[in-house]
C-alpha cells in the first residue's frame, strides 16, 4: 500500500489530490496545520494569528502591507474577500472532495472551534479521517494513530481537551495518556504501527517517548519546516545510554513543568506520566552479545517540510516499509 506523507498545507488543500494522483498513492497521512478554518474563523483569530495568515499568504507584498494597515473590521472583510483561510470550506460544502482516504491530525495553527466540530462528528468530510486521543484507524497493512497540536509543558498541558484559542491549539497530558491507552489496546494488528504527531520527536524527546512507549515502527511529523524530508532513528545518532537518557530527561522536564504549574494536589499528573513512561522491555541483538531496546533499533522518524517545499512516499507491505523523499516540481 502506498501512502503520500504530507504536512503543513495551511489551507492550500488542492495539493493533496494533486500529489496523491501524481504519486499514485492509495491514501494520505497528514501531520497537521491542515487548514481547519471557516469563513467565521477570522473573528476568532488573535491579532498575531491574523497577521501570520496575511504574511504567509500568496498576496503581493504591497497588498499585504495595505491589508495590515486597515482597521480591524476592514482587515477581516478584505481577508474574507481573498479567502485567506484557505480551501477547507470547499470540502465542507461538497464542491471539492478528497479522492483517496486522508488520515490527519490537526496542527498548532488551526481554528479550535472547527477542530471541535470535527472531533465531535458535527462536521464530517468524506474521506477525511481524523486522528486524535479517541480515534485511530487501520489502513491496509498499517495501524495509524496520533495526536496534533503543540507541546507546551506547564499549565496549558493540564487543561481539558480540546485546548486552545485564538487560532492556536495545544495538546494536553490527558490526551497523551489516552493515545497510549488506545495504542496499548490495539493487539490484533500485526502490520506497521504509525504514530502521527504535529510536533517532531527530534525536537521534543517527550514525543519520541510516546512513540517508544507505544511500540511504534514509524513516526510522521511536521511543524519544524525543514528544507527537505528528514528520516532518522535513535540508533543512527546516539548510543543506547544517550537515547534512554534523552527520553527520561524529556519525561522529567514535562513532569517538573506540569507540577510547578499545578501545585501540590496533582497526583494524577505523576500517575499519567508514570504510565506514559513505562517503556517496553523487549530487546534486540545488536551483535557481539550486545542487547538494546527494540525501539532504539527499529523506531524510525520522518519529519516533513511544509507541503510547498516537499513531501514523502511510504510504501508498506506487511511490516516492511520504504520511504522516498520528493521535492515538488514547479
Steps between C-alpha positions, in 0.01 A plus 500: 500500500630844410458802728567863411657669804434872517478779757435871553269569208354799688172487310648449153335162471488442125861382525380188685303366203763618254785320674293192579425464129858574394646245741218246449444494875230280650465728802645814660646561845495867601704623799305816581458872437244370256300820471192430711332838459164637387378844396407579860849406624642849439317647798648233728864553398733695726670805350823302472334205323319733262827673416668164433210406272559814296880487502509136382234546232571517126397865479753748359716667765341840443148361537596327825628828642182680398279235660691507828469879513119485485271524806411159645156467343633596158791256539254217552285606206804513273628162628161342431500645151838340431409169673815512713386215727532263207294238325352290781157661449487337154528155657236587759245613242583207271624701203837324544580154634799288598547227242679256732476450878682767700616428857578824680583661832434867556797732538570788737369764255132409466160636606414319823126521432534328161721232654243443775228453238714240326581332832133477603394384155281806444708560189574203277698513177497196269840325498635718783590282801609686811766363733484602865494369856172315445538391139747281313464324166611185322595563138601192308816362664539799735359600838499880512452704817605848607450834668533851365553839659807653659687364802504768772596343836353690794154637570377464140584131501275455805191637329207296372496417129444641250736771632575822319358824371573796278607275213736282706460145636717312746495141621430398860640240735169314516501472121847345493397248766192413293713456185718251688193312626355488149826365357531245783150376421590425138614139519352358181699699244827336398595759239696822518418726797502868401480784754412840352597811698506861391799562727828330406649231728837636393418831664303365797628186678159460669348432157769241428421346839133461400614329180732261684239433769239401241740272307477713189684405183474838331421853618380767257524868600514852359506841669875567476510601134831329408640562150426138403369175642701378800519126582692361799483262795662507846757234406630722221590793723544396865620219723244292688584681823467843339167407339352364824623805688343732243158339546529503879608865502213591268252331732640672808504841332127465431442376856679797658325756280156351564549453875632856537192631318247277675599516864498227762165333422620354174544129566327424169788672319756261648271203439450598134870562440603179676256315273635668186858437612467118523731413212468154344756250625543299179851509355687419179848364442743765376783256437802397709268407785360851537127538561301823458136605538303410189381859460860624491582289197171495309305821571544732200400865482389703196478877534338672202554845353211731420297361212620758248861398575474121486329178598575128531366169375465201729456153349386235749483123453426327829752652741750578227514867403693716256507879497571737212548873553378731225519869412201635301575599141408854411 
